[in-house]
Amino acid sequence: MSVPMIGKHYRTGLPIEVEVKDGRITAVTELEMSPPVDCLPWLAPGLVDLQVNGGWGLDLNTAPLCPDMVVQLTRKLQSQGVTNFCPTLITNSSVRLAEAASVIAKAVRLNPDAAEGIVGIHLEGPFLSPENGPRGAHPSQHIVPPDWEALSRWQDAADGLIRIITLSPEWPGSASFIARCCESGILVSIGHTAATPEQIREAVSAGAVMSTHLGNGAHLMLPRHPNYLWEQLAADELYGCMIADGHHLPLSVLAVILRMKRNRAILVSDAVSLSGMPPGSYHLHIGGDVVLTAEGRLHLAGQPELLAGSAMMLPNQVGYLVEAGLSGLPDAWDCASVHPARLLGLKQAAGLEVGAPADIVSFNIDGGKLSVLQCWKNGRISPQSRE
């Protein structure tokens, strides 16, 4: 029996004691205590990040990737309250994708932390739009139409770990490809797309379940209606992922996504290797010379108006939604925890309930600044969260 955790329930604000045994929550008891309870930290279920490219100088998309880097990233994320995540591989050559997927699978085989923290690989590309704008920073020379044989090779290299694939349904035959992915247990997300509204609807009918960083990876100018953004917003079947870092989407767009998607709204970091690094000038293998500002905005050195990726982790995005008044703490946290866990079918979707995995985060929040104090994975405290 581990030591009980005491804090304020993130949804009710009431003081609670959480008991854990064998990696599961065995009791959640409200405590009778006199005010003030403000001295107690908040307690909430672990965060789940569906899109992580790297962080702290660690990059999943540079070669050669080694298992130790994957393990380091897993542990760093746990120190930020992220108890489950999807390492994300972006558009690359077929050989490089297979190599990277194989290394992630090796890390999962060899290391318990990686095995417990990684819930599947997110393959973002290479079946994306070749058009400038929707393609984003994905290298055009590796953009190709959906190819089941190629995906099968990557899945074999990944030991079956590919769990999410982001694609554009604008390619001929996309609907049948999406249906085949669904049959094999791969979740399909629409993203980096120039698809027509009709193609979006066909993708949803075929089984697509999510929109990747909705509102980003798009043309700078669109017809007012119809267009692929309206179509995805209106599709109740689709979970809507959003990057709430104050740079990728204006508050009005975040508000619309939250209202339209409700319990299917998901926060993702889409973090690149410079997340967690100090402000300054850097060079990336994709994007070239970039600048990370003190405000967390990552942009091209020669074109400050163009973003070069996301550099804000999930706890900070939760704090951003709360400080902006777009959401209360309970719902903002669920966007980064319960909602993505539900999409993946994880038992963590139960939250702080008896029987749920003891993936628990304690934190303080002051305005928009959210500070993770400790993180437990299956009832065991993350070593880095003690530092």
Buried (B, 14 or more C-beta within 10 A) or exposed (E): EBEEBBBBBBBEBEBBBBBBEEBBBBEBEEEEEEEEEEEBBBBBBBBBBBBBBBBBBBBBBBBEBEBBBBBBBBBBBBBBBBBBBBBBBBBBEBEBBBBBBBBBBBBBEEBEBBEBBBBBBBBBBBBBBBBEBBBBBBBEEBBBBBBEEBBEBBBBBBBBBBBBBBBBBBBEEBBEBBBBBBEEEBBBBBBBBBBBBEBBBBBBEBBBBBBBBBBBBBBEEBEEEBBBBBBBBEBEEBBBBBBBBBBBBEBEBBBBBBEBBEEBBBBBBBBBBBBBBEBEEBEBEBBEEBBBEEEBBBBBBEEEEEBBBBBBBBBBBBBBBBBBEBBEBBBBBBBBBBBBBBBBEBEBBBBBEEEBBBBBBBBBBEEBEBBBBBBBBBBBBBEBBEE
